[in-house]
Every structure is written in C-alpha cells, then in structure tokens.
Amino acid sequence: MVPGAEEPDIVFGPFRLNRRNRSLTRNGVTVPLGGRAFDTLAVLAATQGTTMSKEALLDAVWPGVTVEENNLQVQISALRKALGEGWIVTVPGRGYRLAPSPAAESHAAPALPDQPSIAVLAFTNMSGDPAQEYFSDGVAEDIITQLSRSRALFVIARGSSFTYKGRAVDVKQIGRELGVRYVLEGSVRRAGERVRISAQLVEAETGKHIWAERYDRALADVFAVQDEISDAVATAIGPAVADAEMRRAMRRPPESLGAWDIYQQGMWHLGKADAKANDAARGLFERAIQLDPMFASAYTGLSRSCALAGAVYLTMPLDEALRLATEHARKAVTLDSGDANAQAELAADLRYQGDMDNAREIAQQALAINPNCARAHFVMAAVLILTGQMAEGRQEVGVFERFSPRDAEIAHAHGGIGMSYYFERDYERCVEAVRRQLTAHPGHTVTYRWLAAALGQLGLTDEARAALAAVPAREFDIYVRHRVPWMRPGDYEHMLDGLRKAGWKG
C-alpha cells in the first residue's frame, strides 16, 4: 500500500519526499513527478533501501488493478530522469531499491524535467528608490503565479528564483543550478507617474534570447498596472516557450527522442495546418503514447489530430474521427484532470458532436483551471457562435487570438467570424470577413462555402458561382448534403438557401 498522507516526510540525500502534499523537493526546489511515479518512489523510499520485487511494487502502486509490467518500467524511467542516475537501483532477477546516497549526488545539478522549465528572476528596480522594490518584486511574483497555472510549464518557486536577486550571475549558471531550460529576467524603471518594464526570455543552455518586450504605462492605479503587465508577459511567454520547445525537438537526433520530444514534433506538424502534416502528427502522438502510456498531453494531441482529420481535412470518416477524438480526450482528462488543455480538448470534441451545454461547461472548467488557456477560449468562441451568441463569440475569438496569435487554429477562428455574420444575415460583412480570411489562409477551403452562400444571398451570381466552384466536392458530401451534428437545423437550412442562390443544384 502506498504510504499514507499522515506519515512523516522521508529525506534521502538532497531530497525531501512529502507524503502529505504529495511533493518531492531537491534542496528546496520542487521536482515535478507524475502521480504514479510519486507513488512508486514513496513505496521505495519507505522501505529504507530494501529491494522491492516488481510484483510487490505493482500491487502497491496499482492496488486491486491488473497492469502490465511495462507500466512500472515507465515510472522507473521517469524517476531516473527526475532524480538523476544512481538513485534507483535495479537488482537483477529481484526488483528495484532506492539507494541511500549515491556518491557526489547531493552536489549534482538538478536534472532537467522533460517538460519545459522556467525560472522567473526578481526584476531589477532601476528607479533609484529602494521603496519601489515592492513593485518590481510584485510584477515578477505575479508572473510566476500566472505561469504556474499552466500544466505545460514547470515553474521554479519564488523562494528559489529570488535568491539570485542583486547578484551578478550568468544565466547559464542559473539554468544549471535550478535545473531549468528558460530564464525570464527583467527590469522596472519608474519615473513620476509612468513606468517602463522590460522583460526578456533566455534559453539557459545557449544564452540565446528567444523573446523580449517593453511595456510603457501610466501609473493611474499602480496595482492595476502591475496586474496588466504581469498578465501580458505571462500570456506572451507560453507561445514563445512552446515554439522554442518544438524547434528544440526538431533539432534532436531520432535515436535520442523520448516521449516529450516526439510529442513536440507532433505539435510542430499539427501547427502546419494541412492534411498531410496532420496525419504525421497523429502518428507521432501515437508513438509518444507507446513510450509513455501515462502521458496526458500526447492523448490531447492525438484527440485534436483525429478531430481535425474528420471535421476539417476529411481524411477520416467523420463519425469514426469524432469517436476516437472523444475517447482520447477522455483518457487525457482521466490521467490529468487538472490539465486545462485536456479539458478544453474534450470540450472541443463535445462541441463537434453537438453537445453544446456540456462543451460550454467543460470549457469553463478549463478556464477556471487556467484563464490563459487559449484552446478553451477557442472552444468557447465556437460554442457561442454555434448557439446564436454571435457578438460574444466574435469577442471570444479576439481573446483567443490575443493568447495565441500564431496558433494553428487561427484560420478556423477567423472562418468562424465569417460564419457568424452569415448567421446574422449580415452578408456584406460575411463576404468581407471571409475574403480577409482566405487571403491570410488560402488553404482553408471550407470557408468558400460561406463566401458562396453570402454572395448568393446578395444576388452577386457570377462571384457566387466562382466561390462555389472553389469548394472541394468532398466538402459538399460532409457539410452540405447532410447536417453536421454541431449545426442547428435553422442555420443549416439558411446555409442551403444561400448555396442554392449561388447555383448549387443539390
């Protein structure tokens, strides 16, 4: 049985295992562990170096459940990555044990976690007034709080990252000492009733700057400005880190790729937003899951690629695609119910099935977990538009775009704006919006359907026929000859009316 929450901490080397809070720290710095990996370590640590058989570990970590031995091997591998070599010892033919103190391990740098890791340093107060330290510290602390809401980031706590305050320390050294891939540093200059805040994100290993921004604000309300800037910085960092992680994964040799890197490669292909790349992404997510069956994010990615294959790229039958997408999203949520992206993906799949009430509720749950979750804002925008709340839906598209301006779903979001104007019978605005969208995303052919219908309603017959001819024949089979689950009957009939006026003979 896994040691209970009432039992005392276990200390070994530089590590402290807290079974009340289910946390592990190394020299005071949190070491990220999945739930099963923590349970495995708790069992090994509680035995004081005694060898545990594989069967005993399986029974303790998965009580009452029959699982394959591979699941235990996955957790042992995760622990070795988190702790460093030498702590988890394989006893051939018998099982595993926790070494009491591998040589020199207590002085070793923390191992980098698989997920992107970041330390936010105390911002430098350049105002010349020590009384303003509270403001510069507050900005950095708020950024830490905002970033910590994302399950995709491992964020070093303030108590560790602020220890470098006032010290001239190289970013590479900070990265090694804290075990992080990225360091955010910044400065605050306050003069009179104005403040200038500069921030830059650095890749610790190389010292390369991957993002930088400067914010100038009037200080009518100092705390409102602090909140606004910390929110803006945290919002910008997520996409910057995601882009850096994908580029890092694409540079790595195939033989060195683990589940995280393969997942990042899948996300890179997903971002190319075309059918061939989506199929490649789906295969990569499946490979990541084979390597780590407990990797929730890989199931989330697989869910999205399946849904896109059926509903957008038309490379899978729609019913099968939506069934698989929902199955994978539910698995992701089961593995990590606190992952906002997993919740948002499940909401997206329910939206595709026409279950708007549950889609809205789960998207709201995702936003409660992480208000900066771009995917949840995207789903919420779609639900609002598809349930007749057009203005609110367009506003939510704007929020989504602010959180993720380079997102692969931007084309779909902009297409939703055109569709919303069509539903409102504002055909001129629909034509304007769709033409802008097609100029920016010419490969997003599904939008031609709304352009043709709007031009048909306006009586612009020649232009409507040209738009109609640009709609691929298979899209008529999926979207026109049958009503898709996510479209209301009245909206469907309204669409058919415009397409017939454009010259469609179906």
C-alpha positions in Angstrom: 0.0 0.0 0.0 1.3 3.5 -0.9 2.4 5.3 2.3 -0.5 7.5 3.6 -0.8 11.2 3.9 -0.4 11.2 7.7 3.1 9.7 7.6 6.2 11.9 8.1 8.5 13.2 5.3 11.3 11.0 4.1 14.7 12.6 3.5 17.3 11.0 1.4 20.4 12.9 0.1 19.2 16.3 -1.1 15.6 15.1 -1.5 12.6 15.5 0.8 9.5 13.4 0.0 6.4 15.0 1.5 3.6 12.5 1.5 1.1 14.9 3.0 1.3 17.3 0.0 2.5 14.6 -2.4 5.6 16.6 -3.4 9.3 16.0 -3.9 11.9 18.7 -3.5 15.7 18.8 -4.1 17.4 21.3 -1.9 14.1 23.1 -1.5 13.3 23.2 -5.2 10.3 21.2 -6.4 11.0 18.2 -8.6 8.0 17.5 -10.9 6.6 14.0 -10.8 3.5 12.3 -12.2 1.1 10.7 -9.7 2.2 7.1 -10.4 5.9 8.0 -10.3 5.4 9.7 -6.9 3.6 6.6 -5.6 6.4 4.3 -6.9 9.1 6.5 -5.2 7.1 6.7 -2.0 7.0 2.9 -1.8 10.7 2.5 -2.5 11.6 5.3 -0.1 9.5 3.9 2.7 11.4 0.6 2.6 14.8 2.2 3.6 16.8 0.7 0.8 15.2 -2.8 0.8 14.8 -4.4 -2.6 11.2 -4.5 -3.7 10.1 -7.1 -6.2 8.3 -5.9 -9.4 5.2 -7.8 -8.3 5.2 -6.0 -4.9 5.6 -2.6 -6.5 2.8 -3.3 -9.0 0.5 -4.3 -6.1 1.4 -1.3 -4.1 1.2 1.3 -6.8 -1.8 -0.1 -8.6 -3.8 -1.8 -5.8 -6.5 -4.0 -7.0 -5.8 -3.4 -10.7 -4.0 -5.7 -13.1 -1.5 -3.8 -15.2 1.4 -4.8 -17.4 4.9 -4.7 -16.1 5.7 -2.1 -18.8 3.7 0.5 -16.8 6.2 0.0 -13.9 9.1 0.4 -16.2 7.7 3.7 -17.5 7.5 5.0 -13.9 11.1 3.8 -13.0 12.4 5.5 -16.1 10.6 8.7 -15.1 12.1 8.6 -11.6 15.6 8.1 -13.0 15.2 11.2 -15.2 13.8 13.2 -12.3 16.3 12.1 -9.6 19.4 11.5 -11.7 21.4 8.3 -12.2 22.3 6.1 -9.3 19.3 6.6 -7.0 17.0 3.9 -8.4 19.0 0.6 -8.5 17.9 -2.4 -10.5 18.6 -5.7 -8.7 18.8 -8.3 -11.4 16.2 -11.0 -11.0 14.7 -9.4 -7.9 13.4 -5.9 -8.4 14.3 -2.3 -7.5 15.6 -0.4 -4.5 16.3 3.2 -3.6 20.0 3.9 -2.9 20.5 5.7 0.4 23.1 8.2 -1.1 24.9 7.8 -4.4 28.4 9.3 -4.4 28.5 13.0 -5.0 24.8 13.1 -6.0 24.0 15.6 -3.3 26.2 18.1 -5.1 24.9 17.4 -8.6 22.8 19.9 -10.5 19.1 19.1 -10.7 18.1 17.0 -13.7 16.1 18.9 -16.3 12.5 17.8 -16.3 11.0 16.5 -19.6 8.6 19.4 -19.8 9.8 23.0 -20.4 11.0 24.5 -17.2 11.4 28.2 -16.3 12.7 30.4 -13.6 11.5 34.0 -13.2 14.1 36.1 -11.6 13.4 39.1 -9.4 13.0 42.1 -11.7 15.7 44.8 -11.2 14.5 48.0 -9.7 16.1 50.8 -11.8 14.1 53.6 -10.3 16.8 54.7 -7.8 14.3 54.4 -5.0 14.5 51.3 -2.7 10.9 52.0 -1.7 9.9 50.8 -5.1 11.3 47.3 -4.6 7.8 46.1 -3.8 6.6 47.0 -7.3 9.4 45.3 -9.2 9.1 42.2 -6.9 5.4 42.2 -7.3 5.5 42.1 -11.1 7.8 39.1 -11.1 5.9 37.3 -8.4 2.6 37.8 -10.3 4.2 36.4 -13.5 5.3 33.3 -11.5 1.7 32.9 -10.3 0.3 33.3 -13.8 2.8 30.8 -15.4 2.2 28.3 -12.6 -1.4 27.9 -13.8 -0.1 26.1 -16.9 0.5 22.4 -16.6 2.7 22.6 -19.7 5.3 24.5 -17.7 7.5 23.6 -14.7 7.9 26.9 -12.9 10.5 27.4 -10.1 9.1 28.8 -6.9 9.8 32.4 -5.9 11.8 31.3 -2.9 14.4 29.7 -5.2 14.5 32.1 -8.1 14.6 35.2 -6.0 17.8 34.0 -4.2 19.7 35.5 -7.2 18.4 39.0 -6.5 21.1 41.6 -6.5 23.8 39.1 -7.7 25.6 39.2 -11.0 25.1 35.6 -12.0 25.3 34.2 -15.6 22.0 32.9 -16.9 23.7 29.6 -17.9 24.7 29.1 -14.3 21.2 29.8 -13.1 19.9 27.2 -15.5 22.3 24.6 -14.2 21.7 25.3 -10.6 17.9 25.4 -10.8 17.5 22.8 -13.4 15.6 24.9 -15.9 15.7 25.4 -19.7 14.5 29.0 -19.7 15.1 32.1 -17.5 12.9 35.2 -17.5 14.7 38.4 -16.4 13.5 42.0 -16.4 13.8 45.5 -15.1 11.4 48.2 -13.9 12.1 51.9 -14.3 9.6 54.2 -12.6 9.7 58.0 -13.1 6.9 60.2 -11.8 3.6 58.8 -12.9 5.0 56.5 -15.6 6.7 53.1 -15.6 8.7 51.2 -18.1 9.0 47.4 -17.7 11.4 45.4 -19.9 11.4 41.6 -20.0 13.4 39.0 -21.9 13.2 35.2 -22.1 16.5 33.4 -22.4 17.3 29.8 -23.3 19.6 29.0 -20.4 21.8 26.3 -22.1 22.8 28.6 -25.0 22.2 32.0 -23.6 20.0 32.8 -26.7 17.3 35.4 -26.4 14.0 33.9 -27.6 11.6 36.7 -26.7 11.7 40.3 -25.4 9.2 43.1 -24.9 9.0 46.5 -23.4 5.9 47.9 -21.7 5.3 51.7 -21.0 2.3 52.6 -18.9 0.8 55.5 -16.9 0.5 54.7 -13.2 -3.0 55.9 -12.5 -3.5 52.7 -10.5 -0.2 51.0 -9.6 -1.7 47.6 -8.8 -3.9 47.6 -11.9 -0.8 48.3 -14.0 1.1 45.6 -12.1 -1.7 43.1 -12.9 -1.9 44.2 -16.6 1.8 43.8 -17.3 2.3 40.6 -15.5 -0.7 39.2 -17.4 0.7 40.4 -20.7 4.1 38.9 -20.0 2.7 35.5 -18.9 0.5 35.5 -22.0 3.4 36.1 -24.3 5.7 33.6 -22.7 3.6 30.5 -23.2 3.6 30.6 -27.1 7.3 31.6 -27.1 8.3 28.6 -25.0 6.1 26.3 -27.0 7.8 27.5 -30.2 11.2 27.0 -28.7 10.4 23.5 -27.4 9.2 22.4 -30.9 12.3 23.8 -32.5 14.5 22.1 -29.9 12.7 18.8 -30.5 13.1 19.1 -34.3 16.9 19.6 -33.9 17.4 16.4 -31.8 18.6 13.2 -33.5 15.9 10.5 -33.8 17.7 8.0 -31.6 17.7 10.4 -28.6 14.0 11.2 -28.8 11.8 10.4 -25.7 8.1 10.8 -25.4 8.2 14.5 -24.7 10.3 15.3 -27.8 8.2 13.1 -30.0 5.1 14.9 -28.7 6.7 18.2 -29.5 7.4 17.0 -33.1 3.8 16.1 -33.3 2.8 19.6 -32.2 5.1 21.1 -34.8 3.4 19.1 -37.6 0.0 19.9 -36.2 0.9 23.6 -36.4 1.5 23.3 -40.2 -2.3 23.1 -40.6 -2.6 20.8 -43.6 -3.9 17.2 -44.1 -0.6 15.5 -44.7 1.1 17.2 -41.6 -2.0 16.3 -39.5 -1.6 12.6 -40.4 2.1 12.8 -39.5 1.2 14.4 -36.2 -1.3 11.7 -35.4 1.4 9.0 -35.9 3.9 10.9 -33.6 1.3 11.3 -30.8 0.7 7.5 -31.0 4.4 6.8 -30.8 4.7 9.1 -27.7 1.9 7.2 -26.0 3.6 3.9 -26.8 6.7 5.2 -25.0 4.7 6.7 -22.1 1.2 5.4 -21.7 0.6 7.8 -18.9 1.4 11.0 -20.9 -1.8 13.0 -20.9 -0.7 15.7 -23.3 0.0 13.1 -26.0 -3.6 11.9 -25.7 -4.7 15.5 -26.0 -2.7 16.0 -29.2 -4.0 12.7 -30.6 -7.6 13.8 -29.9 -7.1 17.0 -31.8 -5.5 15.4 -34.8 -8.3 12.8 -35.0 -11.0 15.5 -34.8 -9.2 17.6 -37.5 -8.8 14.6 -39.7 -12.6 14.0 -39.7 -14.0 17.5 -39.5 -11.5 19.7 -41.4 -9.1 17.7 -43.5 -11.6 15.0 -44.4 -9.0 12.2 -44.3 -11.1 10.0 -41.9 -14.8 9.3 -41.7 -16.4 11.9 -39.5 -18.2 9.5 -37.1 -15.1 7.4 -36.6 -12.9 10.5 -36.1 -15.1 12.1 -33.5 -15.5 8.8 -31.6 -11.7 8.4 -31.4 -11.1 12.0 -30.6 -13.5 11.9 -27.7 -12.1 8.6 -26.4 -8.5 10.1 -26.4 -9.6 13.3 -24.8 -11.4 11.5 -22.0 -8.3 9.4 -21.4 -6.2 12.6 -21.2 -8.6 14.1 -18.6 -8.6 10.8 -16.6 -4.8 10.9 -16.5 -4.7 14.6 -15.5 -7.9 16.3 -14.6 -6.0 19.4 -13.8 -4.7 19.9 -17.3 -6.7 22.8 -18.8 -5.7 21.8 -22.4 -7.0 18.3 -21.9 -10.3 19.6 -20.6 -10.5 22.1 -23.5 -9.9 19.3 -26.0 -12.8 17.3 -24.5 -15.0 20.4 -24.8 -14.0 20.7 -28.4 -14.9 17.1 -29.2 -18.3 17.5 -27.4 -18.9 20.7 -29.5 -18.3 18.7 -32.7 -20.9 16.2 -31.5 -23.5 19.0 -30.9 -23.4 18.6 -27.1 -23.1 22.4 -26.6 -24.2 22.5 -23.0 -21.5 20.1 -21.8 -19.0 21.6 -24.2 -19.6 25.0 -22.6 -19.4 23.6 -19.1 -16.1 21.8 -19.6 -14.6 24.8 -21.4 -15.5 26.9 -18.4 -13.8 24.3 -16.2 -10.7 24.6 -18.3 -10.7 28.4 -17.9 -11.2 28.0 -14.2 -8.0 25.9 -14.1 -6.1 28.3 -16.4 -7.7 31.5 -17.5 -4.9 31.9 -20.1 -5.8 28.6 -21.9 -6.1 29.6 -25.5 -7.7 26.3 -26.6 -10.5 26.8 -24.1 -11.2 30.3 -25.4 -11.2 29.0 -29.0 -13.8 26.3 -28.0 -15.9 28.9 -26.1 -15.9 31.1 -29.1 -17.2 28.3 -31.3 -19.9 27.3 -28.8 -21.1 30.9 -28.5 -21.4 31.3 -32.3 -23.0 27.9 -32.9 -25.6 28.7 -30.2 -26.6 32.1 -31.6 -24.5 34.4 -29.5 -22.6 35.9 -32.4 -21.2 39.1 -30.9 -20.0 37.3 -27.8 -18.4 34.6 -30.0 -16.5 37.2 -32.1 -15.3 38.8 -28.9 -14.0 35.5 -27.6 -12.2 34.9 -30.9 -10.3 38.1 -30.2 -9.4 36.8 -26.7 -8.2 33.5 -28.2 -6.1 35.4 -30.8 -4.5 37.6 -28.1 -3.5 34.5 -26.1 -2.1 32.6 -29.1 -1.6 34.9 -32.1 0.3 32.3 -34.1 -2.0 29.3 -33.3 -2.7 26.8 -36.0 -6.4 27.2 -35.3 -6.4 30.9 -36.2 -7.7 30.1 -39.7 -10.7 28.2 -38.2 -11.3 31.0 -35.7 -11.4 33.6 -38.5 -13.6 31.4 -40.5 -16.0 31.3 -37.5 -16.2 35.1 -37.7 -17.4 35.0 -41.3 -19.9 32.3 -40.4 -21.3 34.3 -37.5 -22.0 37.2 -39.8 -23.8 34.9 -42.2 -26.0 33.5 -39.4 -26.8 37.2 -38.5 -27.8 37.8 -42.2 -25.1 40.5 -42.4 -24.0 39.1 -45.8 -21.7 42.0 -46.7 -19.7 41.7 -43.5 -19.6 37.9 -44.1 -18.1 38.4 -47.5 -15.5 40.9 -46.2 -14.5 38.7 -43.3 -14.2 35.5 -45.4 -12.2 37.3 -48.1 -9.8 38.6 -45.4 -9.5 35.1 -44.0 -8.9 33.5 -47.4 -6.2 36.0 -48.2 -4.4 35.1 -44.9 -5.2 31.3 -45.1 -5.8 30.3 -48.8 -5.7 26.6 -48.0 -8.7 26.8 -45.6 -11.1 25.9 -48.3 -14.1 25.2 -46.0 -14.6 29.0 -45.9 -15.5 29.2 -49.5 -18.9 27.6 -48.6 -19.8 30.7 -46.6 -18.5 33.0 -49.2 -20.6 31.4 -51.9 -23.7 31.4 -49.7 -23.3 35.1 -48.7 -22.7 36.2 -52.3 -25.7 34.2 -53.4 -27.9 36.0 -50.8 -26.6 39.3 -52.1 -27.5 38.4 -55.7 -23.9 38.5 -56.9 -24.4 35.5 -59.1 -21.2 35.4 -61.1 -19.0 35.8 -58.0 -21.1 33.3 -56.1 -20.6 30.7 -58.8 -16.9 31.2 -58.8 -16.8 30.8 -55.0 -19.0 27.7 -55.3 -16.6 26.2 -57.8 -13.7 26.6 -55.3 -15.4 24.3 -52.7 -14.0 20.8 -52.9 -16.6 18.2 -53.9 -15.9 16.2 -50.7 -16.9 19.1 -48.5 -20.3 19.0 -50.1 -20.6 15.4 -49.0 -19.6 16.2 -45.4 -21.1 19.6 -44.8 -23.9 20.2 -47.2 -25.7 17.1 -48.2 -26.1 16.2 -44.5 -26.4 18.4 -41.5 -23.3 18.0 -39.3 -24.0 17.5 -35.6 -22.7 20.9 -34.5 -25.0 23.0 -36.7 -28.5 23.9 -35.7 -31.3 22.9 -38.1 -32.3 26.5 -38.8 -28.7 27.5 -39.5 -28.3 24.5 -41.8 -31.4 25.4 -43.9 -30.2 29.0 -44.0 -26.9 27.8 -45.4 -28.6 25.7 -48.0 -30.7 28.6 -49.1 -27.6 30.7 -49.8 -25.8 27.9 -51.7 -28.9 27.3 -53.9 -29.0 31.0 -54.7 -25.3 30.7 -55.6 -26.1 28.0 -58.1 -25.8 24.7 -56.2 -28.2 22.2 -57.6 -28.3 19.7 -54.7 
